[in-house]
């Protein structure tokens, strides 16, 4: 039994003795004592006033006195503030609690069993016409962290990706490469494949805009208004007409277009794999839009036959969602080509065939909120059991202090460049602070990688995903404050203390002996360690990895105060020294577990 359970049972016994009433467990409300009051746990007394027939303060005093007299091994002191009874838990209870945390290498983590629900999480969803950028970084880090959190809550998890590898945007890059590439390859240019293709996407846009500008001038010279001239120029741009023709050939399985498409996509995939590896994320199964959109069309036609959908005069297929308070939604265009919704239905069909999914979570930006509202209704209509309960993990945009990014214009922050810059900044900052002294070049480089990527990941994951955020590289790398490096440095500091203890021949026992008088700071730290279990649970229930990030920061902040205020290795009382080492070791363990759930490494030395 943990402290709360013991206390609940004792309070129930107290109420029975004092007021002759049997009360259910749920009536006993315990919460952490507010910082401004003395105590660890606070009992809410208001539910017991009817049975005590006394005022809140007097009832609290009576219950507090009973607990102190009859359970001194549990409650060492109390104070009553109106209808709240603040209880100070005896030191031996905290040592017992630390022992239970100490005995569990993965405290707070629940393993999946054969009967655990299967949760599928989709994230990343890149296009094969450009490299991954800062927005993808937030998406991938959130998806990976959420998958870890769901697994830590006892679910079986399948991490999945849908690659948008078809469509007009892909044809734009292909056409630009054919026209302006002179056979350039990743090998001949020394560029990663995704970067190379991204350059041609930008090149297409540049040439297209120049064409439109030229055509507009000609049309305006003929007396057209600017608006009319622009519309006609965009419709008649030879480059755009060629791209559309290429898309038609792709849809018709033209061997030449398909061959080029495969070659260029493979360059991109090789580039993506490098980026994912550096970022520390991966997938159990990857789906491709080119393989799922036909399945989607088939499913839409099936829905049409069953009367779920309807066809308009121009041959397009729609869903009428007015009964659900929405509008009409296009599913197939008049020429039979599919839209994103069709692809998502097809992907859902294939996934449901591949896995017995209990819950489906889509990690996609908040500009797609309406899309997923509609998708949930359509999947439910089409008979997917998890359709109604699908979760859209909707997150806000990430920007830089300079503002928004545009991939067409090549003004995005490239994921590879960003990670490289973060590692370089970590190297420079660590060297300035003397944190790399005495390390080999290999060790220094590895620590710079861990710190640089840790700074990036933590800065992004500490923010509630639902909010828009500004990523500030300089701020993120700070070794003080709510940053990844601050948490990593505290972990490394703990490992250093433990190494010195081992060198002195001090062993941390399997069971820490009771009988010590602990300080409020030490008891508070044990209470915070125990909170990790509920933090992991809350992160899973709310789909919110940021609560784990902020918990880790609060824990190390508290530990650093303890470290400055109390001696550890210089403590003369041997039993207290061993206790403080065990406490430090467990803080390190929980920090490593928490950061691990966020996909962040912690260095053993720094």
C-alpha positions in Angstrom: 0.0 0.0 0.0 1.3 3.5 -0.8 1.0 6.5 1.6 -2.3 7.7 0.1 -3.9 4.3 0.5 -2.7 3.8 4.1 -3.9 7.3 4.9 -7.3 6.8 3.3 -7.8 3.5 5.3 -6.7 5.3 8.6 -9.1 8.3 7.9 -12.0 5.8 7.3 -11.2 4.2 10.7 -11.0 7.6 12.4 -14.4 8.7 11.0 -15.9 5.4 12.2 -14.5 5.8 15.7 -15.2 9.5 16.0 -18.6 9.7 14.4 -19.8 6.1 14.1 -20.0 6.3 10.3 -18.8 3.9 7.6 -17.6 6.0 4.6 -16.6 4.8 1.1 -13.0 5.4 -0.1 -14.1 7.9 -2.8 -15.3 10.3 0.0 -11.8 10.7 1.3 -10.2 13.4 -0.8 -6.5 13.8 -0.5 -4.3 16.3 -2.4 -0.8 17.6 -2.2 -0.5 20.3 0.5 0.0 23.8 -1.0 3.5 25.1 -0.7 2.6 28.0 1.6 1.4 25.5 4.3 3.3 23.0 6.4 2.5 19.3 5.5 2.7 16.8 2.7 -0.9 15.8 2.1 -4.2 17.7 2.7 -7.5 16.0 3.7 -10.6 17.9 2.5 -12.9 17.9 5.6 -16.2 19.4 4.1 -17.7 16.0 3.1 -17.7 14.9 6.8 -19.4 17.9 8.4 -22.9 16.3 8.3 -21.6 13.4 10.4 -19.5 15.4 12.8 -22.3 18.1 13.3 -19.4 20.6 13.9 -17.7 23.4 12.1 -15.0 22.7 9.5 -12.0 23.7 11.7 -13.2 21.8 14.7 -13.8 18.6 12.6 -10.4 19.0 11.0 -8.8 19.3 14.5 -10.6 16.2 15.8 -9.6 14.1 12.8 -6.0 15.4 13.0 -5.7 14.6 16.7 -7.0 11.1 16.2 -4.5 10.4 13.4 -1.6 11.7 15.4 -2.5 9.7 18.5 -3.5 6.5 16.8 -1.2 6.3 13.7 2.0 8.1 14.8 4.0 5.8 12.4 2.0 7.5 9.6 1.2 11.0 10.7 3.8 13.0 12.7 2.0 16.4 12.8 -1.0 18.3 11.5 -2.5 21.7 11.1 -6.0 22.8 10.3 -6.9 25.6 8.0 -10.7 26.1 7.8 -12.0 22.9 6.2 -8.5 21.6 5.2 -6.4 19.3 7.3 -2.7 19.5 6.4 -0.9 16.3 7.4 2.9 15.8 7.9 3.8 12.2 7.0 6.3 10.5 9.3 9.9 10.1 8.0 9.9 6.3 8.0 7.0 6.3 5.6 9.0 8.3 3.1 12.0 5.9 3.5 9.6 3.0 2.9 8.3 4.8 -0.2 11.8 5.5 -1.5 12.6 1.8 -1.0 9.6 0.8 -3.2 10.9 3.3 -6.0 14.5 2.0 -5.4 13.4 -1.6 -6.0 11.7 -0.8 -9.3 14.1 -0.1 -12.2 11.3 1.2 -14.4 9.1 2.9 -11.7 6.1 4.5 -13.3 6.2 2.5 -16.5 3.4 0.0 -17.2 4.3 -2.8 -19.6 1.9 -4.0 -22.2 0.5 -7.5 -22.0 -1.0 -9.8 -24.6 -4.5 -8.4 -23.9 -3.4 -4.7 -23.9 -5.3 -2.4 -26.4 -3.4 -1.7 -29.6 -2.9 2.0 -30.3 -1.7 3.1 -33.7 0.0 6.6 -33.9 0.5 8.3 -37.3 3.1 11.1 -37.5 5.6 12.7 -39.9 3.5 12.5 -43.1 6.1 14.1 -45.4 5.8 15.1 -49.0 8.5 13.7 -51.3 9.1 17.0 -53.1 11.1 18.6 -50.3 13.2 17.9 -47.2 11.8 17.8 -43.7 11.7 21.2 -42.0 11.1 22.7 -38.5 7.3 22.0 -38.7 8.1 18.3 -39.4 10.6 18.3 -36.4 7.8 19.3 -34.0 5.5 16.7 -35.6 8.0 13.9 -35.4 9.1 14.7 -31.9 5.5 14.9 -30.7 4.6 11.6 -32.4 7.6 9.7 -31.0 7.1 11.1 -27.5 3.4 10.3 -27.6 4.1 6.7 -28.8 6.5 6.3 -25.8 3.9 7.7 -23.4 1.1 5.5 -24.7 3.5 2.4 -24.4 4.4 3.5 -20.8 0.7 3.4 -20.0 0.5 -0.3 -20.9 -0.7 -0.1 -24.5 0.7 -2.0 -27.5 1.8 0.7 -29.9 2.3 0.8 -33.6 4.2 3.8 -35.0 3.2 4.6 -38.5 3.9 7.1 -41.3 1.9 8.0 -44.4 4.2 9.4 -47.2 2.6 11.8 -49.6 4.4 10.5 -52.7 2.0 11.5 -55.5 0.2 14.5 -56.8 0.9 17.8 -58.6 3.6 18.9 -56.1 5.7 15.9 -56.8 5.3 16.4 -60.6 6.6 20.0 -60.2 9.9 18.8 -58.7 10.2 16.1 -61.4 9.5 18.4 -64.3 12.0 21.1 -63.0 14.7 18.4 -62.7 14.0 17.2 -66.2 14.2 20.8 -67.5 17.0 22.3 -65.5 18.8 19.4 -63.8 21.3 18.2 -66.5 21.1 14.7 -65.0 22.3 15.9 -61.5 22.1 13.2 -58.8 22.8 13.1 -55.1 26.2 11.5 -55.8 27.2 14.0 -58.5 26.1 17.0 -56.4 27.2 15.8 -53.0 23.7 16.7 -51.7 21.2 14.6 -49.7 18.5 13.4 -52.1 15.7 15.2 -50.3 17.6 18.5 -50.4 18.3 18.0 -54.1 14.7 17.4 -55.0 13.6 20.3 -52.7 15.9 22.6 -54.8 14.0 21.7 -57.9 10.6 22.3 -56.2 11.8 25.9 -55.5 13.2 26.1 -59.0 9.8 25.2 -60.5 8.1 27.9 -58.4 10.7 30.5 -59.5 10.3 29.8 -63.2 6.5 29.5 -62.9 6.2 32.9 -61.3 8.4 34.4 -64.0 6.2 32.9 -66.7 3.0 34.1 -65.0 4.5 37.6 -64.7 5.4 37.7 -68.4 2.0 36.4 -69.5 0.2 38.8 -67.2 2.0 41.8 -68.8 1.0 40.5 -72.3 -2.7 40.1 -71.2 -2.8 43.5 -69.5 -1.4 45.0 -72.7 -4.5 43.6 -74.4 -6.6 45.5 -72.0 -7.4 42.9 -69.3 -7.7 43.8 -65.6 -4.9 42.7 -63.3 -7.2 40.1 -61.7 -8.3 38.6 -65.1 -4.8 38.7 -66.5 -3.5 36.8 -63.4 -6.2 34.1 -63.6 -5.6 33.6 -67.3 -1.8 33.6 -67.0 -1.9 31.0 -64.2 -4.3 28.8 -66.3 -2.1 29.1 -69.4 1.3 28.8 -67.9 3.1 26.3 -70.1 5.1 25.0 -67.1 1.9 24.3 -65.1 0.2 22.7 -68.1 3.2 20.4 -68.5 3.1 19.5 -64.8 -0.6 18.6 -65.1 0.1 16.5 -68.1 2.8 14.7 -66.2 0.4 14.0 -63.4 -2.1 12.5 -65.9 0.6 10.3 -67.4 1.5 9.2 -63.8 -2.1 8.3 -63.1 -2.2 6.4 -66.4 0.9 4.4 -65.4 3.2 5.8 -68.1 6.4 3.7 -67.7 8.7 6.7 -68.3 7.0 9.0 -65.8 6.7 6.2 -63.3 10.4 5.3 -63.7 11.5 8.9 -63.1 9.1 9.2 -60.1 10.5 6.0 -58.5 14.1 7.1 -59.0 13.6 10.6 -57.6 11.5 9.3 -54.7 14.2 6.8 -53.7 16.7 9.7 -53.5 14.3 11.4 -51.1 13.7 8.3 -49.0 17.4 7.9 -48.5 17.6 11.5 -47.3 14.6 11.1 -45.0 16.1 8.0 -43.4 19.3 10.0 -42.5 17.2 12.8 -41.0 15.0 10.4 -39.0 18.1 8.6 -37.6 19.7 11.8 -36.5 16.4 12.9 -34.9 16.1 9.6 -33.1 12.7 8.7 -34.4 11.4 5.7 -36.5 8.3 3.8 -37.6 7.0 0.3 -37.4 5.1 0.5 -40.7 5.2 3.1 -43.5 2.3 3.6 -45.9 2.5 5.4 -49.2 -0.3 7.5 -50.7 0.4 6.0 -54.1 -0.7 2.7 -52.7 -3.6 3.8 -50.6 -5.5 6.3 -52.8 -7.0 3.5 -55.0 -8.1 1.6 -51.9 -9.8 4.9 -50.8 -11.6 5.3 -54.2 -12.8 1.7 -53.9 -14.2 2.3 -50.4 -15.9 5.6 -51.5 -17.6 3.7 -54.4 -18.7 1.1 -51.9 -20.2 3.9 -49.7 -21.9 5.3 -52.8 -23.5 1.9 -53.6 -24.8 1.7 -50.0 -26.3 5.2 -50.2 -23.9 6.8 -47.7 -22.7 9.2 -50.4 -24.2 10.8 -53.5 -23.1 11.8 -57.0 -23.5 15.3 -58.6 -24.2 16.0 -62.2 -20.6 16.7 -62.9 -19.9 13.0 -61.8 -18.2 14.1 -58.6 -18.9 12.1 -55.4 -19.9 13.8 -52.1 -20.8 13.1 -48.5 -23.8 15.0 -47.0 -22.8 15.8 -43.5 -25.5 18.4 -42.7 -27.2 16.0 -40.2 -23.9 16.1 -38.3 -23.9 19.9 -38.3 -21.3 20.1 -41.1 -21.6 20.7 -44.9 -21.1 18.6 -48.0 -17.7 17.1 -48.4 -16.1 16.2 -51.8 -14.7 12.7 -51.9 -14.0 12.2 -55.7 -13.6 14.9 -58.3 -15.7 14.8 -61.5 -12.7 13.3 -63.5 -12.5 10.5 -60.9 -9.3 11.7 -59.2 -9.1 11.5 -55.4 -8.7 14.1 -52.7 -6.8 13.9 -49.4 -9.9 12.5 -47.7 -10.1 9.6 -50.2 -6.4 8.7 -49.4 -7.0 8.8 -45.7 -10.0 6.4 -46.0 -7.8 4.1 -48.1 -5.0 4.2 -45.6 -7.4 3.5 -42.8 -8.7 0.4 -44.7 -5.2 -1.0 -45.2 -4.2 -0.3 -41.6 -7.4 -2.0 -40.3 -6.5 -5.0 -42.5 -2.9 -5.1 -41.1 -3.6 -4.5 -37.4 -6.4 -5.1 -34.9 -6.5 -1.3 -34.0 -8.3 -0.3 -30.8 -7.4 3.4 -31.0 -6.1 5.5 -33.9 -4.2 8.7 -33.1 -3.3 11.2 -35.9 -0.5 13.7 -35.1 -1.4 16.5 -37.5 -1.4 20.3 -37.2 -4.4 22.2 -36.0 -5.1 23.6 -39.5 -6.5 20.1 -40.2 -9.1 20.1 -37.4 -12.1 20.1 -39.7 -10.5 17.3 -41.9 -10.3 14.9 -39.0 -13.8 15.8 -37.7 -15.1 14.7 -41.1 -12.8 11.7 -41.4 -14.1 10.4 -38.1 -17.7 10.6 -39.3 -16.9 9.0 -42.7 -14.9 6.1 -41.2 -17.7 5.4 -38.8 -20.2 5.4 -41.6 -18.0 3.0 -43.6 -17.9 0.6 -40.6 -14.5 1.1 -39.1 -14.9 0.3 -35.4 -12.4 2.9 -34.2 -13.6 5.6 -36.6 -15.9 7.4 -34.1 -13.2 7.3 -31.4 -10.2 8.4 -33.6 -8.0 11.0 -31.9 -6.7 14.0 -33.8 -3.6 15.0 -31.7 -3.9 18.6 -33.0 -0.9 20.8 -32.4 -0.1 24.4 -33.1 2.4 25.9 -35.5 6.1 26.3 -34.8 7.8 29.5 -36.0 11.1 31.1 -35.6 11.6 34.6 -34.0 11.8 35.9 -37.6 8.3 34.6 -38.4 6.6 32.1 -40.7 8.3 29.8 -43.2 7.3 29.0 -46.9 8.7 25.9 -48.5 7.8 27.0 -52.1 10.1 30.0 -51.7 12.8 28.0 -50.0 12.5 30.0 -46.8 11.9 27.1 -44.5 14.2 26.0 -41.7 15.6 22.7 -42.9 15.6 20.0 -40.2 19.1 18.8 -41.0 20.6 22.3 -40.9 18.7 23.0 -37.7 20.0 19.9 -36.0 23.6 20.5 -37.2 23.4 24.1 -35.9 22.1 23.0 -32.5 25.0 20.5 -32.2 27.5 23.1 -33.2 26.0 25.7 -30.7 26.1 23.0 -27.9 29.8 22.4 -28.7 30.6 26.1 -28.5 28.6 26.7 -25.4 29.9 23.6 -23.6 33.5 24.6 -24.5 33.0 28.2 -23.2 31.7 26.8 -19.9 34.5 24.3 -19.7 32.1 21.3 -19.7 34.1 19.4 -22.2 37.5 19.7 -20.4 39.4 16.4 -20.1 37.3 14.6 -22.7 38.5 12.9 -25.8 37.4 14.5 -29.1 35.0 11.5 -29.7 33.4 12.0 -26.2 33.2 15.8 -26.6 31.5 15.3 -30.0 29.0 12.8 -28.6 28.1 15.0 -25.7 27.6 18.0 -28.0 25.2 15.8 -30.1 23.3 14.7 -27.0 23.1 18.2 -25.6 22.3 19.9 -28.9 19.5 17.5 -29.8 18.3 17.4 -26.2 18.0 21.2 -26.2 16.0 21.2 -29.5 13.7 18.3 -28.4 13.1 19.6 -24.9 12.4 23.2 -26.0 9.7 21.9 -28.4 8.2 19.2 -26.1 7.9 21.3 -22.9 5.3 23.5 -24.6 1.7 22.2 -24.6 1.3 20.8 -28.1 -2.0 22.6 -28.6 -0.3 26.0 -28.5 1.6 27.8 -31.3 5.2 28.3 -30.3 8.3 30.2 -31.3 11.5 28.1 -31.3 14.4 30.1 -30.1 17.7 28.2 -30.7 19.8 30.4 -28.4 17.3 30.2 -25.5 17.0 26.5 -25.8 20.7 25.7 -25.3 21.0 27.6 -22.0 22.4 25.5 -19.1 20.1 27.3 -16.7 16.3 27.5 -16.5 13.7 25.3 -18.0 15.9 23.8 -20.7 17.1 20.3 -21.8 20.8 21.1 -21.0 19.9 22.1 -17.5 18.2 18.8 -16.9 21.0 16.8 -18.6 23.7 18.6 -16.6 21.9 17.7 -13.3 21.7 14.1 -14.4 25.5 14.1 -15.2 26.1 15.8 -11.8 24.3 12.9 -10.0 26.3 10.3 -11.9 29.5 12.1 -10.9 28.5 12.0 -7.2 27.7 8.2 -7.6 31.0 7.5 -9.3 32.9 9.3 -6.5 30.9 7.3 -3.9 31.8 4.0 -5.6 35.5 5.1 -5.7 35.3 5.6 -1.9 33.9 2.1 -1.6 30.4 3.2 -0.5 27.7 0.8 -1.6 24.0 1.7 -1.8 22.1 -1.1 -0.2 19.1 -2.9 -1.8 17.0 -1.7 1.2 17.6 1.7 2.8 17.3 1.4 6.6 14.5 3.3 8.4 15.0 5.3 11.6 16.4 8.5 10.1 15.0 12.0 10.7 14.6 13.5 7.3 14.5 17.2 6.3 11.4 18.6 4.6 13.4 19.0 1.4 14.3 15.3 1.4 10.8 14.2 2.1 9.5 16.6 -0.6 12.0 15.0 -3.1 10.7 11.5 -2.4 7.1 12.8 -2.8 8.1 14.2 -6.2 9.7 11.0 -7.2 6.5 9.1 -6.4 4.5 11.6 -8.5 6.2 10.3 -11.6 3.7 7.4 -11.8 0.7 9.8 -11.9 2.5 12.2 -14.3 3.0 9.4 -16.8 -0.6 8.4 -16.4 -1.8 12.0 -16.9 0.4 12.4 -20.0 -1.3 9.3 -21.5 -4.9 10.3 -20.5 -4.5 13.9 -21.8 -2.2 13.0 -24.8 0.2 15.6 -23.5 4.0 14.8 -23.3 4.7 18.4 -22.0 3.6 17.4 -18.5 6.5 14.9 -18.4 8.9 17.6 -19.6 7.8 20.1 -17.0 7.8 17.4 -14.3 11.5 16.6 -15.1 12.4 20.3 -14.8 10.6 20.7 -11.5 12.3 17.6 -10.1 15.9 18.6 -11.1 15.2 22.2 -9.8 14.2 20.7 -6.5 17.2 18.3 -6.5 19.7 21.2 -7.2 18.4 23.1 -4.2 18.9 20.0 -2.1 22.4 19.5 -3.5 23.4 23.0 -2.6 21.8 22.9 0.9 22.9 19.5 2.1 26.2 17.5 2.2 26.1 14.2 0.5 29.6 12.6 0.4 30.8 14.9 3.3 27.9 14.0 5.5 29.4 12.5 8.8 26.3 10.4 9.7 27.0 7.2 7.5 23.3 6.1 7.4 22.3 9.6 6.3 25.1 9.7 3.7 23.9 6.3 2.2 20.3 7.6 2.2 21.2 10.7 0.3 23.2 8.7 -2.2 20.1 6.4 -2.7 17.9 9.5 -3.0 20.3 11.0 -5.6 20.5 7.7 -7.5 16.7 7.5 -7.8 16.3 11.1 -8.9 18.8 10.3 -11.7 16.8 7.1 -12.6 13.5 9.0 -12.8 15.1 11.9 -14.8 16.5 9.3 -17.3 13.1 7.6 -17.6 11.2 10.9 -18.0 13.7 12.2 -20.6 13.7 8.8 -22.3 9.9 9.0 -22.8 10.5 12.3 -24.6 13.2 10.7 -26.8 16.0 12.7 -25.1 19.3 11.1 -24.1 21.1 12.0 -20.9 24.9 12.0 -20.7 26.8 10.1 -18.0 29.3 12.9 -17.8 29.4 16.5 -18.9 
